[in-house]
C-alpha cells in the first residue's frame, strides 16, 4: 500500500538522520582527550576514578582506535540502553532522563495540540478576511508574538498572573496533589498527570495539573502559533486566487464552503511543513520554559549539582546523553507531522513529492 511504503521511507529516513547526527556529535567529542571519553564507560560508583582505572578503560574500549571503530562501539552501547554513568547526576544517564521525560513530554504534547489547530484556523480566517479587521488583528498579534523572546514572555506572565493576580501557580502540582500522585493508591498509566488523574478518578488532580500548565504551554506555543498562522495565511491567500476557487464560486458554492472544504485542505500542506521544520525550535524552547516555570523536566538535569560535587567536572556521558535525547525528541515529532502531511496530500503517499 502507498501509505505503508511512505511510512517505511520515513522510518528509514529517521534512522539515517539519527546516524548522521550522532556521528557528528561523536566526531566533536573526539576532539576531547581519551581520558575524557573514558567517562562514558566509567563504573557505576559515586567515588572518583583513578588514573590507572582510566587507562584500563581506554584500553578495554579501544578509545585510541580509529574514529569509525569508536563510534560504532558507542552507538551499540546507546542502542542497548547503556548511555553511561554520570558522576554529576550520580546515576545512569538514560534512567535519569527517562524519569523526567513525562514532564517534558506533557508540556510538548499540550503545546502542539494548542498551537497547530489555532495557528491553522487563525491563519485561514485572516486570509479569508484579508484587509479587514480580523486580518489586521491577527497580523498585529503575530508581530508581537514573534517579537517577544519566550524567556521574556515567561517572566512577564509570571509577574502578572503568578506574583500579581495569583491565578496560575508554578511547578507541576500543588503539595497536596503531589502527595496524592506519589501515594500507592495512585496508579501511573501514561506518566502524563492530566491523563492519569482522569484514569484514577481524580479530576481534581487533572484540573490542578492543567492550572499549572496554562502559563508554560502558552509561553511555549505563542511564537510557534504566530509562525504557523503566518504561513497558513500566505498559503490560503495564494489558494483563494487560483482557478478552482473561481470555478467553485461560479458554480454557486458559498465562500464559506469554498474556503473550509477546498482551499484550506490545500493550504495545510505548507502549514504542517512549517511546523515540522520548527520541531527543533520547539524542543529547545521547552527546556527554557521548564526552567522559568520550575517544571521538573529534563532541563533540571542541566542544573543538577550535588553538594559535594567538584565544580567544573567534565561529564561527557551526561552531555552526550542530553544531546542524543534532544535528537530523539525532534525526530518522532517530525515523523508524526510528516504522516499528517501524507494523509492530506496523496502525492506524498504515492512518492511524487519527496
C-alpha positions as CSV (number, residue, x, y, z in Angstrom):
1,X,0.0,0.0,0.0
2,X,1.3,3.5,-0.7
3,X,0.9,4.7,2.9
4,X,2.9,1.7,4.1
5,X,5.7,2.5,1.6
6,X,5.6,6.1,2.8
7,X,5.9,5.1,6.4
8,X,8.8,2.7,5.6
9,X,10.6,5.5,3.7
10,X,10.1,8.0,6.6
11,X,11.3,5.5,9.2
12,X,14.4,4.7,7.1
13,X,15.0,8.5,6.8
14,X,14.7,8.8,10.6
15,X,17.3,6.1,11.1
16,X,19.7,7.6,8.6
17,X,19.2,11.1,10.1
18,X,19.9,9.7,13.6
19,X,23.1,8.0,12.5
20,X,24.3,11.1,10.7
21,X,23.6,13.5,13.6
22,X,25.1,11.2,16.3
23,X,28.2,10.5,14.1
24,X,28.7,14.3,14.0
25,X,28.2,14.6,17.8
26,X,30.7,11.8,18.4
27,X,33.1,13.4,16.0
28,X,33.0,16.6,18.0
29,X,33.6,14.6,21.2
30,X,36.6,13.0,19.5
31,X,38.3,16.4,19.9
32,X,38.5,15.8,23.6
33,X,41.3,13.6,25.0
34,X,40.7,9.9,25.5
35,X,40.6,10.4,29.3
36,X,37.5,12.5,29.0
37,X,35.8,10.0,26.6
38,X,36.6,7.2,29.1
39,X,34.0,8.7,31.4
40,X,31.4,7.3,29.0
41,X,32.3,3.8,30.3
42,X,33.2,4.6,33.9
43,X,31.9,2.2,36.6
44,X,28.6,2.9,38.4
45,X,30.0,4.4,41.6
46,X,29.8,7.6,43.5
47,X,33.5,7.5,44.2
48,X,36.1,9.0,42.0
49,X,38.2,7.1,39.4
50,X,41.9,6.9,39.5
51,X,44.4,7.5,36.6
52,X,45.1,3.7,36.4
53,X,41.4,2.9,36.1
54,X,41.1,5.5,33.3
55,X,43.9,3.8,31.4
56,X,42.3,0.4,31.8
57,X,39.0,1.7,30.4
58,X,40.9,3.3,27.5
59,X,42.5,0.0,26.7
60,X,39.4,-2.1,27.2
61,X,37.1,0.1,25.0
62,X,39.7,1.0,22.4
63,X,39.5,4.7,22.9
64,X,42.6,5.3,20.9
65,X,41.3,3.3,17.9
66,X,40.2,5.0,14.7
67,X,37.0,7.1,14.8
68,X,34.7,4.6,13.0
69,X,35.5,1.9,15.4
70,X,34.9,4.0,18.4
71,X,31.7,5.4,17.0
72,X,30.2,2.0,16.2
73,X,31.1,0.8,19.7
74,X,29.5,3.8,21.3
75,X,26.4,3.6,19.1
76,X,26.0,0.0,20.0
77,X,26.0,0.9,23.7
78,X,23.4,3.6,23.1
79,X,21.1,1.2,21.2
80,X,21.4,-1.3,24.1
81,X,20.3,1.4,26.5
82,X,23.7,1.9,28.1
83,X,24.2,5.7,27.9
84,X,26.9,5.7,30.5
85,X,27.2,6.7,34.2
86,X,27.1,10.4,35.1
87,X,29.3,11.4,38.0
88,X,27.4,14.7,38.1
89,X,24.0,13.1,38.4
90,X,25.3,10.1,40.3
91,X,23.0,7.9,38.1
92,X,22.7,6.2,34.8
93,X,22.2,8.9,32.2
94,X,19.3,7.1,30.4
95,X,17.4,6.4,33.7
96,X,17.8,10.0,34.8
97,X,16.4,11.2,31.5
98,X,13.5,8.8,31.5
99,X,12.4,9.7,35.0
100,X,11.9,13.3,33.9
101,X,10.6,12.6,30.4
102,X,6.9,12.6,31.3
103,X,7.0,16.3,32.4
104,X,8.8,17.4,29.2
105,X,6.6,15.2,27.0
106,X,3.4,16.5,28.6
107,X,4.5,20.1,28.0
108,X,5.4,19.4,24.3
109,X,2.1,17.5,23.8
110,X,-0.3,20.2,25.0
111,X,1.7,22.9,23.2
112,X,1.5,21.1,19.9
113,X,-2.2,20.4,20.4
114,X,-2.8,24.0,21.1
115,X,-0.7,25.9,18.5
116,X,-1.2,23.7,15.4
117,X,-5.1,23.9,15.3
118,X,-5.1,27.6,16.4
119,X,-2.4,28.5,14.0
120,X,-4.1,26.9,11.0
121,X,-7.5,28.3,12.0
122,X,-6.4,31.8,12.7
123,X,-4.3,32.0,9.6
124,X,-7.1,30.7,7.4
125,X,-9.5,33.2,8.9
126,X,-7.0,36.1,8.4
127,X,-6.6,35.1,4.7
128,X,-10.4,34.8,4.2
129,X,-10.9,38.2,5.8
130,X,-7.9,39.7,4.1
131,X,-7.8,43.5,4.5
132,X,-10.5,43.5,7.2
133,X,-10.4,43.9,11.0
134,X,-9.8,40.2,11.7
135,X,-6.8,40.1,9.3
136,X,-5.3,43.3,10.8
137,X,-5.8,42.0,14.4
138,X,-4.1,38.7,13.5
139,X,-1.1,40.4,11.9
140,X,-0.7,42.7,14.8
141,X,-0.8,39.9,17.4
142,X,1.5,37.7,15.3
143,X,4.0,40.5,15.1
144,X,4.1,40.9,18.9
145,X,4.2,37.2,19.4
146,X,7.3,36.8,17.2
147,X,9.0,39.9,18.7
148,X,9.0,38.8,22.3
149,X,11.6,36.1,23.2
150,X,10.0,33.2,25.1
151,X,12.0,33.7,28.3
152,X,10.9,37.4,28.4
153,X,7.3,36.4,27.8
154,X,7.5,33.8,30.5
155,X,8.9,36.3,33.1
156,X,6.2,38.8,32.2
157,X,3.4,36.1,32.6
158,X,4.9,35.1,36.0
159,X,4.9,38.7,37.2
160,X,1.3,39.3,36.1
161,X,-0.5,36.0,36.6
162,X,1.5,34.4,39.4
163,X,3.0,37.2,41.5
164,X,0.3,39.8,40.9
165,X,-3.0,38.0,40.3
166,X,-2.2,34.6,41.8
167,X,-4.3,32.9,39.1
168,X,-1.8,30.3,37.9
169,X,0.8,28.6,40.0
170,X,4.3,27.5,39.0
171,X,5.7,24.0,39.2
172,X,3.8,20.8,38.2
173,X,1.4,20.3,41.0
174,X,0.4,21.7,44.4
175,X,1.8,19.9,47.5
176,X,-1.5,18.0,48.2
177,X,-1.8,16.8,44.6
178,X,1.9,15.8,44.6
179,X,1.4,13.7,47.7
180,X,-1.6,12.0,46.1
181,X,0.3,11.2,42.9
182,X,3.2,9.7,44.8
183,X,0.9,7.6,47.0
184,X,0.5,3.9,46.5
185,X,-3.2,4.4,45.7
186,X,-2.4,6.5,42.6
187,X,-1.5,4.3,39.5
188,X,0.7,5.7,36.8
189,X,-0.6,4.7,33.4
190,X,0.9,7.2,30.9
191,X,3.1,9.5,33.1
192,X,1.0,12.4,32.0
193,X,-0.6,13.8,35.1
194,X,-3.6,15.3,33.2
195,X,-4.5,11.9,31.7
196,X,-3.6,9.8,34.7
197,X,-5.7,11.9,37.0
198,X,-8.8,11.1,34.9
199,X,-7.9,7.4,34.7
200,X,-7.5,7.3,38.5
201,X,-10.9,9.0,39.0
202,X,-9.2,12.2,40.4
203,X,-10.4,15.1,38.2
204,X,-9.2,17.4,40.9
205,X,-5.6,16.4,40.2
206,X,-6.2,16.8,36.4
207,X,-7.6,20.3,37.0
208,X,-4.6,21.2,39.2
209,X,-2.2,20.0,36.6
210,X,-4.0,22.0,33.9
211,X,-3.8,25.2,36.0
212,X,0.0,24.6,36.3
213,X,0.3,24.1,32.6
214,X,-1.5,27.2,31.4
215,X,1.4,29.6,31.6
216,X,4.2,27.3,30.3
217,X,2.1,26.0,27.5
218,X,1.0,29.5,26.4
219,X,4.7,30.7,26.6
220,X,6.0,27.7,24.5
221,X,3.1,27.9,22.0
222,X,2.9,31.6,21.2
223,X,5.8,32.0,18.9
224,X,5.0,28.8,17.0
225,X,1.4,29.8,16.7
226,X,2.3,33.1,15.1
227,X,4.8,31.5,12.7
228,X,2.3,28.8,11.7
229,X,-0.5,31.3,11.3
230,X,1.5,33.5,9.0
231,X,2.5,30.5,6.8
232,X,-1.2,29.4,6.7
233,X,-2.4,32.9,5.9
234,X,0.1,33.2,3.0
235,X,-0.8,29.8,1.6
236,X,-4.5,30.4,1.9
237,X,-4.2,33.8,0.2
238,X,-2.5,32.1,-2.7
239,X,-5.1,29.3,-2.9
240,X,-8.0,31.8,-2.9
241,X,-6.7,33.3,-6.1
242,X,-6.5,30.0,-8.0
243,X,-8.8,28.9,-10.8
244,X,-10.5,26.1,-8.9
245,X,-11.8,28.6,-6.4
246,X,-13.1,30.9,-9.1
247,X,-14.8,27.8,-10.7
248,X,-16.3,26.7,-7.4
249,X,-17.7,30.2,-6.8
250,X,-19.0,30.3,-10.4
251,X,-21.0,27.1,-9.8
252,X,-22.7,28.7,-6.8
253,X,-20.6,27.3,-3.9
254,X,-20.6,29.6,-1.0
255,X,-17.4,31.4,0.2
256,X,-17.6,29.5,3.5
257,X,-17.6,26.1,1.8
258,X,-15.0,27.1,-0.7
259,X,-12.6,28.2,2.0
260,X,-13.0,25.5,4.5
261,X,-13.6,22.5,2.3
262,X,-11.3,23.1,-0.6
263,X,-8.8,26.0,-0.1
264,X,-7.8,25.1,3.5
265,X,-7.1,21.5,2.5
266,X,-4.5,22.6,0.0
267,X,-3.1,25.3,2.3
268,X,-2.5,22.8,5.2
269,X,0.5,21.1,3.5
270,X,2.9,24.1,3.7
271,X,1.5,24.9,7.1
272,X,2.3,21.4,8.5
273,X,5.7,21.5,6.7
274,X,6.4,24.7,8.6
275,X,5.5,23.0,11.9
276,X,7.8,20.1,11.1
277,X,10.7,22.5,10.4
278,X,10.1,24.2,13.7
279,X,10.2,21.0,15.7
280,X,13.8,21.5,16.8
281,X,13.0,25.0,18.0
282,X,10.0,23.7,20.0
283,X,12.2,21.1,21.8
284,X,14.8,23.8,22.5
285,X,12.2,26.1,23.8
286,X,10.7,23.5,26.1
287,X,13.9,23.3,28.1
288,X,13.9,27.1,28.6
289,X,10.2,27.1,29.6
290,X,10.8,24.3,32.2
291,X,13.5,26.4,33.9
292,X,11.4,29.5,34.0
293,X,8.3,27.9,35.5
294,X,10.0,25.4,37.8
295,X,8.9,22.3,36.0
296,X,10.8,19.1,37.0
297,X,11.5,18.1,33.4
298,X,14.7,17.1,31.6
299,X,16.1,20.6,31.7
300,X,16.5,20.1,35.5
301,X,19.4,17.7,34.8
302,X,21.4,20.6,33.4
303,X,21.3,22.3,36.8
304,X,21.9,19.2,38.9
305,X,24.7,19.8,41.3
306,X,25.1,17.5,44.4
307,X,26.5,19.4,47.4
308,X,29.8,17.5,47.4
309,X,30.3,17.6,43.6
310,X,33.5,19.2,42.4
311,X,32.9,22.2,40.3
312,X,33.6,22.0,36.6
313,X,33.9,18.2,36.5
314,X,33.8,17.1,32.8
315,X,30.7,14.9,32.3
316,X,30.8,13.6,28.8
317,X,28.2,10.9,29.4
318,X,25.6,13.5,30.6
319,X,26.4,15.9,27.7
320,X,26.2,13.2,25.0
321,X,23.1,11.7,26.6
322,X,21.3,15.1,26.7
323,X,22.3,15.7,23.0
324,X,21.1,12.3,21.9
325,X,17.9,12.7,23.9
326,X,17.2,16.0,22.1
327,X,17.6,14.3,18.7
328,X,15.2,11.5,19.8
329,X,12.6,14.1,20.8
330,X,12.8,16.0,17.5
331,X,12.8,13.1,15.1
332,X,9.5,11.4,16.2
333,X,7.8,14.8,16.3
334,X,8.8,15.4,12.7
335,X,7.7,11.9,11.8
336,X,4.2,12.5,13.2
337,X,3.9,15.8,11.3
338,X,5.1,14.1,8.1
339,X,2.4,11.4,8.5
340,X,-0.2,14.1,8.8
341,X,1.0,15.7,5.6
342,X,0.8,12.4,3.8
343,X,-2.8,11.9,4.8
344,X,-3.6,15.4,3.5
345,X,-1.6,15.2,0.2
346,X,-1.9,11.9,-1.7
347,X,1.2,12.9,-3.8
348,X,3.3,12.3,-0.7
349,X,1.9,8.8,-0.3
350,X,2.5,8.0,-3.9
351,X,6.1,9.2,-3.8
352,X,5.5,12.0,-6.3
353,X,6.7,14.6,-3.7
354,X,9.7,13.6,-1.6
